[in-house]
């Protein structure tokens, strides 16, 4: 029997335990698109969240544009949850309900995403504690959603 050197054991123990959420199988709605795991919200919710938490923003200016407030809301969500991989993405349907489309390219909905089906993002998915913080803030459960843009959008193809 051999033991790993103590430094490897400590490094392994210090690694955060990521949520267990397998990347789902592709469907016809998602075959050429990224999948995002996260929380469906509205643009208005993001702006309101920023305004409700304005006291936490050092350089907050109530005259900021709605887009600026959405970016600030993203930073607030990252700071509150600890999910450094958090992004706002545009999606058009839940993977589990592809026939119930949320919109098209001009009518997508925002998603507070904590990871995607891309390996680099998926490997950085949040811990259970981080996800619970987001669930408490957003008052809903996460799900898998289909990106509004096809993969070719990202590759220029």
C-alpha positions as CSV (number, residue, x, y, z in Angstrom):
1,X,0.0,0.0,0.0
2,X,1.3,3.5,-0.9
3,X,0.1,6.8,0.3
4,X,0.1,10.0,-1.6
5,X,2.4,12.7,-0.3
6,X,0.7,15.0,2.2
7,X,0.7,18.0,-0.1
8,X,-1.5,16.1,-2.7
9,X,-3.9,15.0,0.0
10,X,-4.3,18.6,1.3
11,X,-4.8,19.9,-2.2
12,X,-7.4,17.3,-2.9
13,X,-9.2,18.0,0.4
14,X,-9.2,21.8,-0.3
15,X,-10.8,21.4,-3.8
16,X,-14.4,22.6,-3.6
17,X,-17.1,20.0,-4.2
18,X,-19.0,21.1,-7.3
19,X,-22.7,20.6,-7.8
20,X,-23.6,17.3,-9.5
21,X,-25.5,18.2,-12.6
22,X,-24.8,16.1,-15.6
23,X,-24.8,17.7,-19.0
24,X,-28.0,16.4,-20.6
25,X,-28.1,14.6,-23.9
26,X,-28.6,16.7,-27.0
27,X,-32.0,17.1,-28.6
28,X,-33.1,18.5,-31.9
29,X,-33.5,21.9,-30.3
30,X,-30.0,21.9,-29.0
31,X,-27.9,19.9,-31.4
32,X,-25.9,22.9,-32.7
33,X,-26.2,25.2,-29.6
34,X,-24.5,25.6,-26.2
35,X,-26.5,24.6,-23.2
36,X,-26.6,26.9,-20.1
37,X,-27.5,25.8,-16.6
38,X,-29.1,28.6,-14.6
39,X,-32.0,30.7,-13.6
40,X,-34.5,32.4,-16.0
41,X,-35.0,36.0,-15.1
42,X,-36.2,39.2,-16.8
43,X,-34.2,42.3,-17.7
44,X,-36.5,44.3,-15.4
45,X,-35.6,41.9,-12.5
46,X,-31.9,42.5,-13.0
47,X,-32.4,46.3,-13.0
48,X,-34.6,46.1,-9.9
49,X,-32.1,43.9,-8.1
50,X,-29.4,46.5,-8.8
51,X,-31.6,49.3,-7.5
52,X,-32.6,47.4,-4.4
53,X,-28.9,46.8,-3.6
54,X,-27.6,50.2,-4.6
55,X,-26.4,50.8,-1.1
56,X,-23.8,48.0,-1.6
57,X,-22.3,49.7,-4.7
58,X,-19.6,52.3,-3.9
59,X,-19.9,54.3,-7.2
60,X,-23.6,53.8,-7.8
61,X,-25.3,56.5,-9.7
62,X,-29.1,56.3,-10.1
63,X,-28.8,57.8,-13.6
64,X,-26.9,54.7,-14.8
65,X,-28.5,53.2,-17.9
66,X,-30.5,50.0,-17.6
67,X,-27.7,48.1,-19.3
68,X,-25.2,49.4,-16.7
69,X,-27.5,48.3,-13.9
70,X,-27.8,44.8,-15.4
71,X,-24.0,44.6,-15.4
72,X,-23.9,45.8,-11.8
73,X,-26.6,43.3,-10.9
74,X,-24.3,40.6,-12.3
75,X,-21.4,41.8,-10.1
76,X,-23.7,41.9,-7.1
77,X,-24.9,38.3,-7.7
78,X,-21.3,37.1,-8.1
79,X,-20.3,38.9,-4.8
80,X,-23.4,37.6,-2.9
81,X,-23.1,34.0,-4.1
82,X,-19.4,33.5,-4.7
83,X,-20.1,32.0,-8.1
84,X,-17.2,33.5,-10.1
85,X,-18.4,31.8,-13.3
86,X,-21.8,33.6,-13.3
87,X,-22.8,35.2,-16.5
88,X,-26.0,36.6,-18.1
89,X,-26.9,34.7,-21.3
90,X,-29.6,34.9,-23.9
91,X,-31.7,31.7,-24.2
92,X,-34.8,30.8,-26.1
93,X,-36.1,27.6,-24.5
94,X,-35.8,25.2,-21.6
95,X,-34.0,22.0,-22.8
96,X,-36.8,20.0,-21.1
97,X,-39.5,21.9,-23.0
98,X,-38.1,22.7,-26.5
99,X,-41.6,23.2,-28.0
100,X,-42.3,26.0,-25.5
101,X,-40.0,28.6,-27.0
102,X,-39.2,31.6,-24.9
103,X,-38.4,33.7,-28.0
104,X,-36.2,34.0,-31.0
105,X,-33.1,36.0,-31.7
106,X,-34.9,39.3,-31.1
107,X,-37.1,38.0,-28.3
108,X,-34.9,35.8,-26.0
109,X,-34.9,35.9,-22.3
110,X,-32.0,36.5,-20.0
111,X,-30.6,33.7,-17.9
112,X,-28.4,33.9,-14.8
113,X,-26.0,31.2,-15.9
114,X,-23.7,29.3,-13.5
115,X,-22.1,27.0,-16.1
116,X,-22.5,25.8,-19.6
117,X,-22.0,22.6,-21.6
118,X,-18.6,23.8,-22.6
119,X,-15.9,21.9,-20.7
120,X,-14.1,24.9,-19.4
121,X,-17.3,26.4,-18.0
122,X,-18.7,23.1,-16.7
123,X,-15.5,22.4,-14.8
124,X,-16.1,25.7,-12.9
125,X,-19.7,25.0,-11.9
126,X,-20.6,26.2,-8.4
127,X,-20.6,24.4,-5.1
128,X,-23.9,23.3,-3.5
129,X,-23.6,26.2,-1.0
130,X,-23.1,28.8,-3.7
131,X,-26.1,27.4,-5.7
132,X,-28.3,27.6,-2.6
133,X,-27.4,31.2,-2.1
134,X,-28.5,32.0,-5.7
135,X,-31.7,30.0,-5.2
136,X,-32.5,32.1,-2.1
137,X,-31.9,35.3,-4.0
138,X,-33.7,34.3,-7.2
139,X,-36.5,32.4,-5.5
140,X,-36.5,29.6,-8.1
141,X,-34.6,26.4,-9.2
142,X,-32.1,26.3,-12.0
143,X,-32.5,24.3,-15.2
144,X,-30.8,23.6,-18.5
145,X,-31.6,26.1,-21.3
146,X,-30.7,26.3,-25.0
147,X,-28.5,29.2,-26.2
148,X,-30.2,31.7,-28.5
149,X,-27.2,31.6,-30.8
150,X,-25.9,28.6,-32.8
151,X,-22.4,27.4,-32.2
152,X,-21.3,29.0,-35.5
153,X,-21.9,32.4,-33.9
154,X,-18.9,31.8,-31.5
155,X,-16.6,30.2,-34.1
156,X,-17.4,32.7,-36.9
157,X,-18.5,29.9,-39.2
